Amino acid sequence: SAVTQWSPRPYQPLMYDFAMRVKRCALFVPMGFGKSSVLLWLIDTWLLAGMARKVLIVAPKRVALSTWPGEVKQWANFAHLRVSVVLGSPQDRATALAQDADIYCINYDNLVWLVEALGDAWFFDVVVADEGMRLKGFRLRQGTKRARALSKVIHSKVKRFVLLTGTPAANGLQDLWAILWFIDQGVRLGRTFSDFQDRWFGFQRNVQAATANKAFVKRVAFPFAQQEIHDKIADVCFTLKVSDWFDIAEPIVNHVYVDLPPKARKHYRDMEREMFTRLGEHEIEAFGAAAKTIKCAQIAGGAPYLEGSNTKWEVLHDEKLDALDSIIEEAAGVPVLVAYNFKSDLARLLSRFPQGRALDANPKTIEDWNAGKVPVLFAHPASAGHGLSLQHGGNILAFFALNWNLEEHMQIVERIGPVRQKQSGYDRPVFVHYILARDTVDEMMLDRLQNKREVQEVLLDALKRYHENERASSAPADQVPEAAPSP
């Protein structure tokens, strides 16, 4: 049960007040500002005041499945909110949709099904689009199916709409038209995408290097376009300047939690308790505490190595890959540096994100990264240490996996860190995202890295917490402590 009382940070009431005042709006706020907690605060207010009946949160699958329900459970203030996750098979989704809940979470890919399933019986009067740039492909006569499905109900049946994103125009101003259409149906930026383009974008003739004898035309913004567009949308779009609220001399840290699926959790517990688990015909065994933490870290990451091999592994889950996908999507074209630990991590990362590239000994790789030609760069902290300058390529670092080495950890952060950003003339914050499997060795390693505690001390604390939880779960019902009451 949730026992922690949530208290808003100084900048969060600004978001709250704006969304209370503007019924259809966008919050252009980077990751790490607590947008989810603010939205729960808003939803709770709307429900209590009778300003809303049912709320639909549309998000990427992992976020819909665990992040939003987890956020509700985390805080005592919102623990009373009933959440139904509309995922799985069509029957599972129908069952979840039939539940009496306050908040319903669904992924973007199921929007077509949802709109068709409810038809005229649509009952959501509030819609929240988390990572809302996934709607940028909308057009009146074409575009993505999921955005077109939502467009059928967003203005006729929905009273309040909030779109969340940290990077609304990372690929250019043209991305703004679609998300503004969901807010005002084209009032500010034009009824159609063509109207929008004709008003603020001209044509530029270029010569393509691959076909030197052929010219092609592309749209480019007029010099006045950016200011005019900003002025047009300012009343319905809210943003926060990071440097106004954070000391950008330090990285802005964000913890992205994933939950192990039941099968992976069982293998993790077996390894944690017995230093042994079996994957089909293969055995995985750890000899000693150090080996156990390595095996547990591999399971938490999704692909433990098989016994006696350092080249073969078994994939147990893709939760961390899905989380990284959300981070890259949220970055909306801004390059992301990704730290990994095991060779199996790198192989899976390259397979999932073919647009990425691994950091190697070829100087051209770093040159391309710093020139903005590499959207995702995968680097092991041991090979991204002293001497490398990666700050020109970006300001976002995601840890897919951690290890115990504090020096390596500090060095890879510093490759794009605030000092190097300043030295290179960039007045921009550095974002560091830690992708952590909840209740695993991931949390122990981060604790060690952030607090510089001894490994043995962290392990002993973890074992102590584990046994306390075991005793609590096995105690008779009348001996289990009651949850703290809601405020």
TANOR-V521181 format. One record per residue. PSI is psi in radians with two decimals (NA if undefined). OMEGA is omega in degrees with one decimal (none if undefined). BURIAL is 1 if it has 24 or more other C-alpha atoms within 12 Angstrom, else 0. Layout:
PSI:OMEGA:BURIAL + PSI:OMEGA:BURIAL
This chain:
2.60:179.5:0 + 2.32:179.7:1 + -0.14:-177.4:0 + 2.27:179.1:0 + 2.19:179.3:0 + 2.34:175.9:1 + 2.29:-177.6:0 + 2.49:172.3:0 + 2.86:-171.8:0 + -0.56:-176.1:0 + -0.25:-175.0:1 + -0.62:174.7:1 + -0.41:177.1:0 + -0.74:175.7:0 + -0.79:-178.9:1 + -0.86:-177.4:1 + -0.68:-179.4:0 + -0.84:-178.2:1 + -0.44:173.9:1 + -0.65:-175.5:1 + -0.66:-176.1:0 + 1.91:-172.0:1 + -0.55:179.6:1 + 1.94:-170.9:1 + 3.01:174.7:1 + 2.42:174.2:1 + 1.81:178.5:1 + 1.40:-173.5:1 + 2.27:-177.0:1 + 2.83:173.6:1 + 2.52:178.9:1 + -0.12:179.7:1 + 0.02:176.7:1 + 0.68:-179.6:1 + -0.66:-177.4:1 + -0.76:-179.9:1 + -0.69:178.1:1 + -0.72:178.8:1 + -0.67:176.0:1 + -0.67:175.3:1 + -0.80:178.0:1 + -0.83:-178.3:1 + -0.76:178.9:1 + -0.74:178.5:1 + -0.82:-178.7:0 + -0.72:-179.4:1 + -0.77:-178.8:1 + -0.62:-177.3:0 + 0.01:-178.6:0 + 0.34:179.7:0 + -0.11:177.9:0 + 2.68:177.5:1 + -0.89:-178.3:1 + 2.45:-175.9:1 + 2.32:175.2:1 + 2.18:173.7:1 + 2.09:178.0:1 + 2.22:-174.2:1 + 2.91:170.1:1 + 2.70:-171.2:1 + -0.88:-177.0:1 + -0.70:-178.7:1 + -0.72:178.7:1 + -0.64:-175.4:1 + -0.72:-171.6:1 + -0.66:-173.4:1 + -0.90:-178.4:1 + -0.84:175.3:1 + -0.66:179.1:1 + -0.63:178.4:1 + -0.68:178.0:1 + -0.76:-178.6:1 + -0.46:-173.5:1 + -0.57:-171.2:1 + 2.31:179.1:1 + -0.56:-178.7:1 + -0.55:-172.3:1 + 0.10:-174.9:1 + -0.35:-179.4:1 + -0.23:-179.9:1 + 2.31:-178.8:1 + 2.21:-175.7:1 + 2.33:174.7:1 + 2.21:-178.9:1 + 2.01:-174.1:1 + 1.36:-178.8:1 + 3.04:177.4:1 + -2.68:-179.9:0 + 2.86:176.8:0 + -0.66:178.5:0 + -0.74:178.6:0 + -0.73:-179.7:0 + -0.72:179.1:1 + -0.70:178.4:0 + -0.78:179.7:0 + -0.63:-179.7:1 + -0.49:-179.1:1 + -0.20:179.5:0 + 2.62:176.6:0 + 1.72:-177.0:0 + 2.97:175.2:1 + -0.68:-175.9:1 + 2.32:177.0:1 + 2.20:-178.5:1 + 2.28:179.8:1 + 2.71:178.0:1 + 2.83:-175.8:1 + -0.65:-175.7:1 + -0.34:-179.2:1 + 0.16:179.8:1 + -0.69:179.6:1 + -0.80:178.6:1 + -0.78:-176.4:1 + -0.83:-178.4:1 + -0.70:178.7:1 + -0.67:-177.6:0 + -0.67:-177.9:0 + -0.63:-179.8:0 + -2.29:180.0:0 + -0.18:-179.3:0 + 0.28:178.0:0 + 2.21:-174.6:1 + 0.13:178.7:1 + 2.13:176.6:1 + -0.07:173.9:1 + 2.31:175.6:1 + 2.30:174.9:1 + 2.15:177.6:1 + 1.72:178.7:1 + 2.45:-170.9:1 + 0.93:-170.3:1 + -0.19:177.4:1 + -0.17:175.2:1 + -0.15:176.3:1 + 0.03:-172.3:1 + -0.29:-179.4:1 + 0.11:-177.1:1 + 2.41:169.4:1 + 2.70:-177.1:1 + -0.64:-175.0:1 + 0.01:179.5:0 + -2.71:178.8:0 + -3.04:-174.4:0 + 2.53:-177.1:0 + -0.68:-176.2:1 + -0.70:178.5:1 + -0.69:178.8:1 + -0.65:178.4:1 + -0.82:-179.5:1 + -0.56:-178.6:1 + -0.41:-177.8:1 + -0.40:-175.4:1 + -0.27:-167.3:1 + -0.53:-179.4:1 + -0.41:-176.8:1 + -0.46:-172.5:0 + -0.06:-175.0:0 + 2.21:-177.8:1 + -0.66:-178.5:1 + 2.42:179.4:1 + 2.24:178.3:1 + 2.18:177.6:1 + 2.28:-177.9:1 + 2.26:172.4:1 + 2.64:177.5:1 + -0.27:-175.7:1 + 1.39:-173.7:1 + -0.42:-175.6:1 + 0.73:-178.1:1 + -0.51:-180.0:0 + 0.17:178.6:0 + 2.89:-176.0:0 + -0.40:-176.3:1 + -0.36:178.2:1 + -0.31:-173.7:1 + -0.46:-172.8:1 + -0.84:-174.8:1 + -0.80:-176.6:1 + -0.53:175.9:1 + -0.53:177.4:1 + -0.67:179.1:1 + -0.32:178.2:1 + -0.81:-171.7:1 + 0.15:177.8:1 + 0.63:173.7:1 + 0.11:-177.1:1 + -0.76:-173.0:0 + -0.69:-173.2:1 + 0.09:178.0:1 + 2.47:-176.1:1 + -0.59:178.8:1 + 2.86:178.4:1 + -0.59:177.7:1 + -0.72:176.2:0 + -0.75:179.6:0 + -0.85:-179.3:1 + -0.77:-177.4:1 + -0.52:-177.8:0 + -0.67:-169.9:1 + 0.02:-176.5:1 + 2.36:176.2:1 + -2.93:-178.8:0 + 2.48:176.5:0 + 2.29:-179.4:0 + 2.26:-179.8:0 + 2.85:174.3:0 + 2.09:-178.1:0 + 2.29:-174.7:0 + -0.63:-176.8:0 + -0.45:179.1:0 + 1.36:-169.7:0 + -0.41:-175.8:0 + -0.02:-177.6:0 + 2.33:177.4:0 + 2.60:174.8:0 + 2.80:-174.5:0 + 2.41:175.1:0 + 2.80:179.4:0 + 2.36:174.8:0 + 2.56:-177.5:0 + 2.45:172.4:0 + 2.74:-178.9:0 + -0.55:-178.1:0 + -0.10:-170.3:0 + -0.82:-173.9:0 + -0.83:-178.6:0 + -0.75:-179.2:0 + -0.74:179.6:0 + -0.75:177.9:1 + -0.76:-179.8:1 + -0.64:-178.4:0 + -0.65:-171.4:0 + -0.04:-172.3:1 + -0.56:-175.6:0 + -0.27:-179.0:0 + 0.02:-179.3:1 + 2.27:-177.1:1 + 2.42:176.7:1 + 2.81:175.5:1 + 2.39:176.0:1 + 2.12:-174.2:0 + -0.75:-175.2:1 + -0.28:177.3:0 + -0.38:-172.7:0 + -0.32:-180.0:0 + 2.63:171.5:0 + 1.80:-174.8:0 + 0.08:170.2:1 + -0.16:176.3:0 + 2.55:176.5:0 + 2.57:174.2:1 + 2.03:-170.5:1 + 2.39:179.1:1 + 2.24:178.5:0 + 2.11:179.4:1 + 1.88:-175.7:1 + 2.48:171.9:1 + 2.69:178.7:1 + 2.32:178.4:1 + 2.36:173.5:1 + 2.78:-176.0:1 + -0.76:-178.9:0 + -0.81:179.5:0 + -0.65:178.9:1 + -0.67:178.4:1 + -0.80:178.4:0 + -0.64:179.7:1 + -0.78:-179.9:1 + -0.69:177.4:1 + -0.78:-179.9:1 + -0.68:-178.8:1 + -0.67:-176.4:1 + -0.80:-169.4:0 + -0.11:-173.7:0 + 0.49:-177.1:1 + 2.47:170.0:1 + 2.83:-177.5:1 + 2.24:175.4:1 + 1.73:-176.5:1 + -2.09:179.8:0 + -0.08:-173.2:0 + 2.48:176.3:0 + 2.49:174.7:0 + 2.11:-175.6:1 + 2.52:178.1:1 + 2.34:179.2:1 + 1.62:180.0:0 + 2.84:-175.3:0 + -0.70:-178.5:0 + -0.77:178.9:0 + -0.61:179.7:0 + -0.74:-179.6:1 + -0.61:178.2:1 + -0.81:179.7:1 + -0.69:179.0:1 + -0.68:178.2:1 + -0.67:178.4:1 + -0.72:177.8:1 + -0.74:178.7:1 + -0.62:179.1:1 + -0.37:174.8:1 + -0.13:-175.5:1 + 1.48:178.0:1 + 2.52:175.6:1 + 2.55:179.1:1 + 2.76:-175.3:1 + 2.27:175.7:0 + 0.25:-177.9:0 + 2.47:171.7:0 + 0.29:179.2:0 + -0.20:-178.5:0 + 2.40:179.9:0 + 2.89:179.4:1 + 2.21:178.7:1 + 2.13:179.8:1 + -0.61:-179.1:1 + 2.88:180.0:1 + 0.43:-174.5:1 + -0.73:-178.8:1 + -0.61:175.8:1 + -0.71:178.6:1 + -0.69:179.2:1 + -0.74:177.8:1 + -0.63:177.1:1 + -0.71:178.3:1 + -0.70:179.3:1 + -0.78:179.4:1 + -0.70:178.0:1 + -0.76:179.5:1 + -0.57:178.4:1 + -0.42:173.2:1 + 0.86:175.1:1 + -0.30:175.4:1 + 2.26:-176.6:1 + 2.53:-178.8:1 + 2.23:173.1:1 + 2.23:-175.4:1 + 2.17:177.6:1 + 2.31:177.6:1 + 3.05:-176.8:1 + -0.84:-174.4:1 + 2.74:176.9:1 + -0.57:177.2:1 + -0.61:175.5:1 + -0.86:-176.4:1 + -0.76:-179.5:1 + -0.75:-179.3:1 + -0.63:177.9:1 + -0.79:179.6:1 + -0.60:178.3:0 + -0.73:-177.7:0 + -0.62:-176.1:0 + 1.34:-176.2:1 + -0.29:177.1:0 + -0.17:-178.6:0 + 2.98:179.6:1 + 2.52:178.8:1 + 2.42:174.5:1 + 2.21:-178.8:1 + -2.94:-176.8:0 + -0.13:-178.8:0 + 2.06:-179.7:0 + -0.44:-179.7:0 + -0.52:-179.8:0 + -0.84:179.4:1 + -0.67:178.4:1 + -0.78:179.4:0 + -0.69:178.2:1 + -0.86:-178.1:1 + -0.33:176.1:1 + 0.02:179.2:0 + 0.29:-177.5:0 + -0.09:-179.4:0 + 1.87:-176.5:1 + -0.55:179.4:1 + 2.17:179.2:1 + 2.15:179.8:1 + 2.23:-176.5:1 + 2.40:170.8:1 + 2.34:-178.1:1 + -0.55:-179.1:1 + -0.41:-178.4:1 + 0.11:-178.7:0 + 0.79:-174.3:1 + -2.38:-172.1:1 + 2.38:171.2:0 + -0.43:-177.9:0 + 2.41:176.1:1 + 1.87:-177.7:1 + 0.06:-172.2:1 + -0.40:-179.9:1 + -0.43:-176.7:1 + -0.44:-178.6:1 + -3.11:-177.8:1 + 0.39:-179.8:1 + 2.20:177.4:1 + 2.26:177.1:1 + 2.24:175.7:1 + 1.83:174.5:1 + -0.59:179.4:1 + 2.77:-179.5:1 + 2.86:166.0:1 + -3.07:-173.8:1 + -0.10:-170.8:1 + 1.86:-176.4:1 + -0.71:-178.5:1 + -0.79:178.3:0 + -0.71:179.9:1 + -0.82:-179.3:1 + -0.63:-177.5:1 + -0.74:-179.0:1 + -0.56:174.4:1 + -0.70:-176.8:1 + -0.34:179.7:1 + -0.60:177.3:1 + 0.23:-169.6:1 + 3.00:-176.5:1 + -0.67:-179.1:1 + -0.83:179.7:1 + -0.60:176.5:1 + -0.81:180.0:1 + -0.77:-179.0:0 + -0.50:-178.6:0 + 0.07:175.9:0 + 0.24:-179.9:0 + 2.14:176.9:0 + 1.17:-176.6:0 + 2.62:-179.9:1 + 2.76:174.5:1 + 2.21:179.4:1 + 2.28:177.6:1 + 2.02:-179.3:1 + 2.17:175.6:1 + 2.06:176.1:1 + 1.98:-170.8:1 + 2.29:170.7:1 + 2.13:-174.3:1 + 2.44:177.4:1 + 0.77:177.4:1 + -3.11:178.6:1 + -0.35:176.1:1 + -0.80:-178.3:1 + -0.61:177.4:1 + -0.77:-178.4:1 + -0.72:178.6:1 + -0.68:176.9:1 + -0.76:178.6:1 + -0.77:-176.8:1 + -0.67:-176.0:1 + -0.54:-176.5:0 + 0.00:177.5:0 + 0.64:178.8:0 + 2.75:177.9:0 + 2.51:-178.9:0 + -0.77:-177.4:1 + -0.70:-179.9:0 + -0.74:179.6:0 + -0.75:-179.9:1 + -0.72:179.2:1 + -0.72:177.2:0 + -0.71:-179.7:0 + -0.75:178.3:1 + -0.69:178.9:0 + -0.80:178.8:0 + -0.69:-179.4:0 + -0.84:-177.5:0 + -0.59:175.4:0 + -0.71:177.8:0 + -0.68:177.9:0 + -0.78:-179.9:0 + -0.69:-179.4:0 + -0.70:-177.7:0 + -0.44:-178.7:0 + -0.07:-178.8:0 + 2.64:175.2:0 + 2.67:-174.8:0 + -0.65:-177.3:0 + -0.07:178.3:0 + -0.12:179.3:0 + 2.24:-179.3:0 + 2.50:176.9:0 + 2.64:178.0:0 + 2.64:177.0:0 + 2.41:-178.7:0 + 2.66:177.3:0 + 2.60:-179.0:0 + NA:none:0
